[in-house]
Amino acid sequence: MIYFIPSWYHGNEYKENEQYFFARRTVTEFDDTVKQVQMFNRNKIMDYKILNLSYSPNFRHFLHRQSVFHAPYWSCFDAIQEIKRKQIDILSFHDLMWPEHTEFVYTQFCIIAYVNNQKYAEIQFGEDGNMIEVFLFQSEIMVRKNIYDDRGFLSATIVYDSETPVYKQYLNENGVWKICQFYEDGHIEVNPDNQFYLINNKRVKFVDIKYTTMDSLIEEVFSTYLDEMTDSTDIFCLAMHTLHHDLLENLFTQRKTILSFYQNRMELFEDAELKSLIRSTNYCIVDSKHKIRPLEKYAEKILPIVDITPFDTRADFGISQQLTVQNILVPIDSIEQSKLESLIVLFAEYFEKNETARVHFFTRNANWDRIDSVLNFVRDVLKVNGLDERLARKEEQFKAEFDLDEDEKVPIKFFVDQCVDELSISKCIREQRIMVDVTTQPDLYLQISCISSAIPQIVSFRTQYVHNGNNGFIVEDVSEIPRCLTYYLDNITNWNKCVIYSYELSKEYNTASLIRKWKGVMKQVEQD
């Protein structure tokens, strides 16, 4: 069996990323483990199980969003809290005990409970309409936050003093606290009257009554699970992450492991002790070939490494040919300011040669003012260089009739596409004619999506996904970009050649190809 240990954390905390239904998602939920679980779930490659170390009271909703609702899993916090339930259950706020004469006021974002005209509680809901948190107030000051599990019970409670969190209690299904985490120094205390956690429906006593950190408590419970429930033939696929890499180093040096390095995780490691885990691993998986050499340099030895992209290609040629404009996608999140300024001027001048061209600045930054700040910057650059600022004015949802003539004279040429999750990115990509990525950290998902949609790519960073002169160009300076744009946007023959080449290239990264690579890795690990 293969066990997947994900890095589904909220920053550097052992908790989920669940958020309120009205909040814009600030981080994507998709990562290497999500894709790996999807692949093993759909293609029956091998028996698998997820080992989740994060506190995740809404874990079932997360699995549903990733289309792996029935994936088998073990939760470390379920073991700590002695929770046996597996099925989602409906819990309404009406089922809670409220004081007499409580009045509920329904707002656009939450439900507020008033008692004797004073704010008593605030009820918050998740993306699926499930109750996830209830804030309790005294004299308009928050004194407690209750966190609810999607299986229909109170999971944890946080007590506040002057709106500052003091401690957090994790509860069992009957509302009895199991462990208490204090925010001042982070130490954990175990309920002396209930000193047990659950492994395979058997109660195991905690070694200590007090732990200095959450890591040490999780390590004890996780270690017991590994000893009791796994054997020497099992394989563990570890998603590398700074939060848990010390814990993994302690527990997995002597086990069969596959280390998964995804996006920028490799650059996060500065701990020399991690080298022992990397050196002892059976296999390393990276998402791009250009990461193989840096990883071997860090480990100071030749490693068994294979590049397996977490994103598979799918033939979806988009709708750019059906549009009357030619959209140019330009990622900007990790671009140098001087280079962005040069691009803005370059595109403004290119618009004079190609009236149908439009630039779409692509950003994963979810800040509410991100679009305005980018457009303001573009206008400032245009103004300084004596160019028309109106090329980057913001689209108005409602326009007065007397403004229509003026707008038609100077059409908007600069747009900002704010995409966080992969669904919105895919929708954006389908409308693009070409991508220009001169950032220092290329977005792997964008490059794979461009292959799937047969979109030419002009890049400055050499990767295996752009073959110079075939499905795009690799440029050393931004001054080369106009020539590349002309090559693809002014000549449909060249663009069609890219479509054909991208279709053939996509076969190297489709689901069948990824499965073959995974089977090769599994066979090698099993033989070690």
Helices and strands as residue ranges (DSSP letters): E 2-5, H 32-43, E 48-52, H 59-65, E 73-75, H 76-81, G 93-95, E 102-106, E 111-115, E 118-125, E 131-138, E 141-149, E 153-161, E 164-171, E 177-182, E 188-190, E 196-199, E 202-205, E 210-211, H 214-229, E 235-239, H 245-252, E 256-261, G 265-268, H 274-280, E 283-286, G 289-291, H 292-299, E 305-307, G 320-322, E 326-331, H 337-350, E 357-363, H 370-384, G 389-392, G 401-403, H 404-409, E 414-418, H 422-429, E 434-437, H 444-452, E 457-459, E 472-474, G 478-480, H 481-489, H 492-506, G 507-509, H 511-527
